[in-house]
Amino acid sequence: MSTLQTVEMVLLAGCLLVALWLVLLWLRRRALAAHGPVCPSAVRLPGSPRWRLGLLRLSPHELDWFSVGGVTTHPTISWGRDGLDISTPGEEDVSIPGLPGAVCVRLTLAEQPLADLALEAKFYPAVRSWLESAPPGHNVNVT
């Protein structure tokens, strides 16, 4: 086999791997969206200056965050709905590649900061109303 044929085979294998990776990410996104609304977001944990891009899912009892590049369908970070508080969007401009027009909110639990969350401004009302509404099955026997 000539050197040119070897290079072509290596390039073909690389293209196939990239295509497979994109299909896996697409299938993962579909699987995540099957269990609740999903929106693009970024998270910054306390003490870290770095924003991590990912997907935010509103589950019935948790707010789940998934890393954008992973292949697992288990959340990277999960916050329970009970006692969780989301601040109003801050005045600071957040510039995150892949997240245009992002607003920054702080997640707290019993006045303890959990993380900073950046999401597109159009998704903030949905997350806020999800938090303020009652979870499924909560107080179903109220008379």
NORZI-V874543 format. One line per field, one symbol per residue. burial: b if it has 16 or more other C-alpha atoms within 10 Angstrom, else e. Layout:
burial->???
This chain:
burial->eeeeeeeeeeeeeeeeeeeeeeeebeebbeebbeeeebbbbbbbeeeeeebbbbbbbbbbebbbbbbbeeeeeebeebbebeebbbeebeeeebebeebeebbbbbbbbeeeebbbbbbbeeebeebeebbeeeeeeeeeeee
